[in-house]
């Protein structure tokens, strides 16, 4: 009997295509990935980071990547979504302000929702 081991990246790609994922850009280059295929999706949320210069995938907070430093299905899902153009991992700063923006009441200081989404930066 011959046993073959499949390519880990190929396995991650297949799993990414077989499962349903939702994406939220927490900040430029930080994508929250939720696996909607699970009964409790909120228990399966991870952050995938992307290099802001090369736009290459860097890391994921899931156990598979964290413990094995391996390319995972969450990284594959983000890669597929960014390549297809359905996800903008680096939104421009001139996008609409977040619904809960409170910058006007802070005398020029940015509110946390604007900082978190990368729309504005904290002053030094």
CORCOR-V361530 format. One record per backbone hydrogen bond with DSSP energy under -0.5 kcal/mol. CO is the residue of the C=O (numbers start at 1). NH is the residue of the N-H. E is the energy in kcal/mol with one decimal. If there is no record, write none. Layout:
BEGIN
CO:NH:E + CO:NH:E
END
This chain:
BEGIN
1:3:-0.5 + 2:4:-0.5 + 4:6:-0.5 + 7:11:-2.4 + 8:12:-2.4 + 9:13:-2.2 + 10:14:-2.4 + 11:15:-2.3 + 12:16:-2.3 + 13:17:-1.8 + 14:18:-1.5 + 15:19:-1.2 + 19:21:-0.5 + 20:36:-2.1 + 20:37:-0.8 + 22:34:-2.7 + 24:26:-1.1 + 24:32:-3.5 + 27:30:-2.9 + 29:31:-0.6 + 29:50:-2.4 + 30:26:-2.0 + 30:27:-1.2 + 30:32:-0.6 + 31:33:-0.6 + 31:48:-2.9 + 32:24:-1.7 + 32:34:-0.5 + 33:46:-2.4 + 34:22:-2.4 + 34:36:-1.1 + 35:38:-1.1 + 38:41:-0.5 + 40:43:-2.1 + 41:44:-2.2 + 44:35:-2.2 + 46:33:-3.5 + 46:48:-0.5 + 47:61:-1.3 + 48:31:-2.9 + 49:58:-3.1 + 49:59:-1.0 + 51:55:-1.7 + 56:51:-2.9 + 59:49:-2.4 + 62:66:-2.9 + 63:67:-2.6 + 64:68:-1.2 + 64:70:-0.7 + 65:69:-2.4 + 72:76:-2.2 + 73:77:-2.3 + 74:78:-2.1 + 75:79:-2.7 + 76:80:-2.6 + 77:81:-2.3 + 78:82:-2.6 + 79:83:-2.3 + 80:84:-2.0 + 81:85:-0.5 + 81:86:-1.6 + 81:87:-1.2 + 87:89:-0.8 + 89:29:-3.2 + 92:95:-1.2 + 98:101:-1.8 + 102:105:-0.9 + 103:106:-1.9 + 103:108:-0.6 + 104:107:-0.6 + 106:109:-1.7 + 111:115:-1.8 + 112:116:-3.3 + 113:117:-1.7 + 114:119:-1.5 + 114:120:-1.7 + 115:118:-1.1
END
